[in-house]
Amino acid sequence: MEEQIHLIDHPLLQHKLCQLRDQNTGVKDFRECVEEVSSLLCYEATRHLPLKEKNIQTPFGPITAREIDDKALAVVAILRAGVGMLGGVLSVLPSVKIGHIGLYRETKTHQLVEYYCKMPTDIASREVLILEPLLARGETASAAISMIKNYSCRHISFLTLVASREAVERLSKDHPDVALYCAAIDEDVNEDGYIVPGVGDAGDRIFGTK
């Protein structure tokens, strides 16, 4: 569903994306850019969050203000690269509960294997933001969404820096009820499964590994 695909073209976000794409950007700057882009995507993905009223005292008098219900949201990072996005989300939602999903592809059968899954105990009552920096073919993302749906979550959104056209089409087909928020949609995926032009291997660039 086209209305579920949110391509965020804010100038600040696109400026940071330029730095992420640059092969000369070092680990420290790359990691910081991932967090900054993640916070901007989180801002867009939480526009609909419910608010609750709270009576407070300002320096000049009382007021009934509004704040986010901290029981309304959970964040799930797909290991390992999704962990790199957590800092940006926590900078704007420091009290959010966090879950983790670990998936890998078995080399002989090419089947996805779940090796880790830990969720907040009350995740079924929360809206969920799933974090993964890159969506190349979309298989892992689709499987992760299915895992979250098994917890009977009522609302799921997916945050990614760059998605391929193939991945967008797959998620739209497999999970038309899930909103996707991204900074760019690239057209190609190479034979090694990397988005082209993309940003390279996000996990390696975040953690300084090869």
GUVO-100853 format. One record per residue (C-alpha): x, y, z; chain; residue number from 1. Coordinates in Angstrom, 3 decimals, decimal comma. Example, Ala and Ser with C-alpha at 12.3 -4.5 7.8 and 13.67 -1.06 7.14 Angstrom:
BEGIN
+----------+----------+----------+----+-----+
!     east !    north !       up ! ch !   i !
+----------+----------+----------+----+-----+
!   12,300 !   -4,500 !    7,800 !  A !   1 !
!   13,670 !   -1,060 !    7,140 !  A !   2 !
+----------+----------+----------+----+-----+
REM end
This chain:
BEGIN
+----------+----------+----------+----+-----+
!     east !    north !       up ! ch !   i !
+----------+----------+----------+----+-----+
!    0,000 !    0,000 !    0,000 !  A !   1 !
!    1,597 !    3,213 !   -1,197 !  A !   2 !
!    0,278 !    5,258 !    1,718 !  A !   3 !
!    2,283 !    3,055 !    4,102 !  A !   4 !
!    5,618 !    3,989 !    2,490 !  A !   5 !
!    7,026 !    7,188 !    3,998 !  A !   6 !
!   10,086 !    8,526 !    2,164 !  A !   7 !
!   11,381 !   11,340 !    4,361 !  A !   8 !
!   13,124 !   14,041 !    2,332 !  A !   9 !
!   13,803 !   16,611 !    5,062 !  A !  10 !
!   16,968 !   18,602 !    4,156 !  A !  11 !
!   18,712 !   17,761 !    7,454 !  A !  12 !
!   18,082 !   14,072 !    6,962 !  A !  13 !
!   19,274 !   14,136 !    3,360 !  A !  14 !
!   22,427 !   15,985 !    4,444 !  A !  15 !
!   23,197 !   13,233 !    6,946 !  A !  16 !
!   22,421 !   10,567 !    4,357 !  A !  17 !
!   25,034 !   12,119 !    2,066 !  A !  18 !
!   27,619 !   11,602 !    4,798 !  A !  19 !
!   26,500 !    8,003 !    5,305 !  A !  20 !
!   26,900 !    7,218 !    1,609 !  A !  21 !
!   30,414 !    8,688 !    1,449 !  A !  22 !
!   33,013 !    5,908 !    1,653 !  A !  23 !
!   35,429 !    8,342 !    3,287 !  A !  24 !
!   33,221 !    8,819 !    6,345 !  A !  25 !
!   34,977 !    7,183 !    9,301 !  A !  26 !
!   33,493 !    4,922 !   11,982 !  A !  27 !
!   32,855 !    7,663 !   14,535 !  A !  28 !
!   31,104 !    9,997 !   12,098 !  A !  29 !
!   29,205 !    7,146 !   10,441 !  A !  30 !
!   27,944 !    5,896 !   13,805 !  A !  31 !
!   26,863 !    9,395 !   14,834 !  A !  32 !
!   25,078 !    9,953 !   11,503 !  A !  33 !
!   23,177 !    6,672 !   11,887 !  A !  34 !
!   21,961 !    7,817 !   15,286 !  A !  35 !
!   21,020 !   11,286 !   14,028 !  A !  36 !
!   19,093 !    9,933 !   11,033 !  A !  37 !
!   17,386 !    7,417 !   13,324 !  A !  38 !
!   16,186 !   10,181 !   15,645 !  A !  39 !
!   14,755 !   12,103 !   12,676 !  A !  40 !
!   12,972 !    8,995 !   11,366 !  A !  41 !
!   11,647 !    8,312 !   14,865 !  A !  42 !
!   10,270 !   11,859 !   14,972 !  A !  43 !
!    8,269 !   11,183 !   11,803 !  A !  44 !
!    7,135 !    7,715 !   12,846 !  A !  45 !
!    5,716 !    8,898 !   16,192 !  A !  46 !
!    3,536 !   11,776 !   14,960 !  A !  47 !
!    0,398 !    9,782 !   15,779 !  A !  48 !
!    1,367 !    8,705 !   19,320 !  A !  49 !
!   -1,329 !    9,353 !   21,933 !  A !  50 !
!   -0,761 !   12,046 !   24,562 !  A !  51 !
!   -1,997 !   12,189 !   28,115 !  A !  52 !
!   -2,692 !   15,285 !   30,193 !  A !  53 !
!   -0,523 !   16,158 !   33,170 !  A !  54 !
!   -0,988 !   18,965 !   35,686 !  A !  55 !
!    2,330 !   20,718 !   36,276 !  A !  56 !
!    3,624 !   23,938 !   37,782 !  A !  57 !
!    5,615 !   26,329 !   35,597 !  A !  58 !
!    7,771 !   29,102 !   37,132 !  A !  59 !
!    4,777 !   31,434 !   36,610 !  A !  60 !
!    1,824 !   29,252 !   37,427 !  A !  61 !
!   -0,022 !   25,963 !   36,905 !  A !  62 !
!   -0,865 !   24,459 !   33,524 !  A !  63 !
!   -2,362 !   21,281 !   32,150 !  A !  64 !
!    0,248 !   20,074 !   29,677 !  A !  65 !
!    0,454 !   16,943 !   27,517 !  A !  66 !
!    3,073 !   14,213 !   27,425 !  A !  67 !
!    3,602 !   10,892 !   25,663 !  A !  68 !
!    2,350 !    7,841 !   27,489 !  A !  69 !
!    5,594 !    5,942 !   28,132 !  A !  70 !
!    3,645 !    2,678 !   28,091 !  A !  71 !
!    2,513 !    3,233 !   24,510 !  A !  72 !
!    5,678 !    2,265 !   22,655 !  A !  73 !
!    8,415 !   -0,363 !   22,341 !  A !  74 !
!   11,441 !   -0,493 !   20,061 !  A !  75 !
!   12,860 !   -3,695 !   18,551 !  A !  76 !
!   16,370 !   -3,750 !   17,068 !  A !  77 !
!   17,335 !   -6,424 !   14,533 !  A !  78 !
!   20,809 !   -7,678 !   15,433 !  A !  79 !
!   23,391 !   -6,586 !   14,912 !  A !  80 !
!   23,189 !   -3,419 !   12,826 !  A !  81 !
!   19,837 !   -2,348 !   14,257 !  A !  82 !
!   21,585 !   -1,732 !   17,579 !  A !  83 !
!   23,371 !    1,172 !   15,900 !  A !  84 !
!   20,031 !    2,971 !   15,537 !  A !  85 !
!   19,034 !    2,639 !   19,187 !  A !  86 !
!   20,999 !    5,638 !   20,414 !  A !  87 !
!   19,144 !    7,978 !   18,093 !  A !  88 !
!   15,744 !    6,650 !   19,148 !  A !  89 !
!   16,646 !    6,744 !   22,841 !  A !  90 !
!   17,768 !   10,360 !   22,505 !  A !  91 !
!   14,127 !   11,337 !   21,892 !  A !  92 !
!   12,375 !    8,464 !   23,736 !  A !  93 !
!   14,679 !    7,638 !   26,669 !  A !  94 !
!   12,107 !    5,598 !   28,614 !  A !  95 !
!   11,041 !    3,301 !   25,790 !  A !  96 !
!   11,275 !   -0,463 !   26,326 !  A !  97 !
!   13,585 !   -2,397 !   23,993 !  A !  98 !
!   13,440 !   -5,814 !   22,351 !  A !  99 !
!   15,984 !   -7,635 !   20,173 !  A ! 100 !
!   15,690 !  -10,089 !   17,291 !  A ! 101 !
!   18,557 !  -12,169 !   15,874 !  A ! 102 !
!   18,252 !  -13,841 !   12,462 !  A ! 103 !
!   20,788 !  -15,371 !   10,082 !  A ! 104 !
!   20,650 !  -17,235 !    6,768 !  A ! 105 !
!   21,741 !  -20,887 !    6,827 !  A ! 106 !
!   24,444 !  -21,310 !    4,172 !  A ! 107 !
!   23,268 !  -24,632 !    2,730 !  A ! 108 !
!   19,484 !  -24,288 !    2,802 !  A ! 109 !
!   19,415 !  -20,449 !    2,609 !  A ! 110 !
!   16,634 !  -20,546 !    5,179 !  A ! 111 !
!   16,374 !  -17,817 !    7,800 !  A ! 112 !
!   17,166 !  -19,085 !   11,289 !  A ! 113 !
!   16,125 !  -17,330 !   14,482 !  A ! 114 !
!   18,926 !  -17,384 !   17,040 !  A ! 115 !
!   17,718 !  -14,763 !   19,504 !  A ! 116 !
!   14,450 !  -13,126 !   20,472 !  A ! 117 !
!   13,832 !  -11,166 !   23,662 !  A ! 118 !
!   10,847 !   -8,858 !   24,042 !  A ! 119 !
!    9,334 !   -6,700 !   26,793 !  A ! 120 !
!    6,727 !   -8,761 !   28,631 !  A ! 121 !
!    3,968 !   -6,268 !   27,828 !  A ! 122 !
!    4,861 !   -5,732 !   24,165 !  A ! 123 !
!    1,394 !   -6,843 !   23,012 !  A ! 124 !
!   -0,061 !   -3,658 !   24,519 !  A ! 125 !
!    2,495 !   -1,369 !   22,863 !  A ! 126 !
!    3,074 !    0,045 !   19,418 !  A ! 127 !
!    6,357 !   -1,226 !   17,986 !  A ! 128 !
!    9,123 !    0,474 !   16,010 !  A ! 129 !
!   11,459 !   -2,052 !   14,336 !  A ! 130 !
!   14,983 !   -0,822 !   13,592 !  A ! 131 !
!   17,254 !   -2,035 !   10,769 !  A ! 132 !
!   19,618 !    0,353 !    8,896 !  A ! 133 !
!   19,347 !   -1,284 !    5,458 !  A ! 134 !
!   16,653 !   -3,282 !    3,673 !  A ! 135 !
!   18,194 !   -5,056 !    0,690 !  A ! 136 !
!   15,916 !   -7,932 !   -0,306 !  A ! 137 !
!   13,473 !   -7,548 !    2,570 !  A ! 138 !
!   13,433 !  -11,181 !    3,665 !  A ! 139 !
!   14,874 !  -10,600 !    7,133 !  A ! 140 !
!   12,644 !   -7,573 !    7,680 !  A ! 141 !
!    9,542 !   -9,522 !    6,652 !  A ! 142 !
!   10,467 !  -12,405 !    8,967 !  A ! 143 !
!   11,103 !  -10,013 !   11,868 !  A ! 144 !
!    7,710 !   -8,376 !   11,363 !  A ! 145 !
!    6,049 !  -11,808 !   11,383 !  A ! 146 !
!    7,795 !  -12,591 !   14,669 !  A ! 147 !
!    6,499 !   -9,365 !   16,207 !  A ! 148 !
!    2,996 !  -10,091 !   14,943 !  A ! 149 !
!    3,126 !  -13,397 !   16,809 !  A ! 150 !
!    3,029 !  -11,307 !   20,002 !  A ! 151 !
!   -0,327 !   -9,824 !   18,881 !  A ! 152 !
!    1,067 !   -6,303 !   18,611 !  A ! 153 !
!   -1,565 !   -3,836 !   17,425 !  A ! 154 !
!    0,584 !   -1,386 !   15,468 !  A ! 155 !
!    4,008 !   -1,897 !   13,858 !  A ! 156 !
!    6,260 !    0,527 !   11,985 !  A ! 157 !
!    9,629 !   -0,168 !   10,378 !  A ! 158 !
!   12,469 !    2,384 !   10,412 !  A ! 159 !
!   15,389 !    2,062 !    7,996 !  A ! 160 !
!   17,978 !    4,388 !    6,509 !  A ! 161 !
!   17,977 !    3,015 !    2,950 !  A ! 162 !
!   15,708 !    0,435 !    1,339 !  A ! 163 !
!   15,895 !   -1,142 !   -2,086 !  A ! 164 !
!   12,923 !   -1,024 !   -4,407 !  A ! 165 !
!   12,778 !   -4,830 !   -4,150 !  A ! 166 !
!   12,536 !   -4,713 !   -0,354 !  A ! 167 !
!    9,831 !   -2,045 !   -0,414 !  A ! 168 !
!    7,749 !   -4,132 !   -2,796 !  A ! 169 !
!    8,236 !   -7,236 !   -0,663 !  A ! 170 !
!    7,157 !   -5,560 !    2,562 !  A ! 171 !
!    4,190 !   -3,964 !    0,810 !  A ! 172 !
!    3,120 !   -7,434 !   -0,326 !  A ! 173 !
!    3,908 !   -9,410 !    2,847 !  A ! 174 !
!    2,835 !   -6,796 !    5,396 !  A ! 175 !
!    0,637 !   -4,089 !    3,836 !  A ! 176 !
!   -0,461 !   -2,996 !    7,317 !  A ! 177 !
!    3,087 !   -2,029 !    8,406 !  A ! 178 !
!    4,314 !    1,524 !    7,804 !  A ! 179 !
!    7,849 !    1,927 !    6,445 !  A ! 180 !
!    9,884 !    5,070 !    7,196 !  A ! 181 !
!   13,114 !    5,561 !    5,262 !  A ! 182 !
!   15,511 !    8,261 !    4,047 !  A ! 183 !
!   16,049 !    6,782 !    0,570 !  A ! 184 !
!   14,838 !    4,074 !   -1,790 !  A ! 185 !
!   17,591 !    2,776 !   -4,091 !  A ! 186 !
!   16,847 !    0,805 !   -7,229 !  A ! 187 !
!   19,345 !   -2,063 !   -7,255 !  A ! 188 !
!   20,720 !   -4,925 !   -5,159 !  A ! 189 !
!   23,963 !   -6,564 !   -6,304 !  A ! 190 !
!   24,740 !  -10,281 !   -6,459 !  A ! 191 !
!   26,195 !  -10,182 !   -2,946 !  A ! 192 !
!   22,954 !   -8,801 !   -1,525 !  A ! 193 !
!   24,075 !   -5,205 !   -0,983 !  A ! 194 !
!   22,025 !   -2,168 !   -1,943 !  A ! 195 !
!   23,483 !   -0,168 !   -4,846 !  A ! 196 !
!   24,526 !    2,590 !   -4,471 !  A ! 197 !
!   23,544 !    2,202 !   -0,791 !  A ! 198 !
!   26,016 !    2,893 !    2,024 !  A ! 199 !
!   28,038 !   -0,333 !    2,032 !  A ! 200 !
!   27,758 !   -2,818 !    4,917 !  A ! 201 !
!   26,038 !   -0,823 !    7,658 !  A ! 202 !
!   27,025 !   -3,209 !   10,442 !  A ! 203 !
!   30,708 !   -3,150 !    9,530 !  A ! 204 !
!   30,711 !    0,625 !    9,201 !  A ! 205 !
!   28,922 !    1,125 !   12,524 !  A ! 206 !
!   31,122 !   -1,244 !   14,511 !  A ! 207 !
!   34,392 !   -0,878 !   12,591 !  A ! 208 !
!   34,564 !   -4,517 !   11,507 !  A ! 209 !
!   35,150 !   -6,271 !    8,184 !  A ! 210 !
+----------+----------+----------+----+-----+
REM end
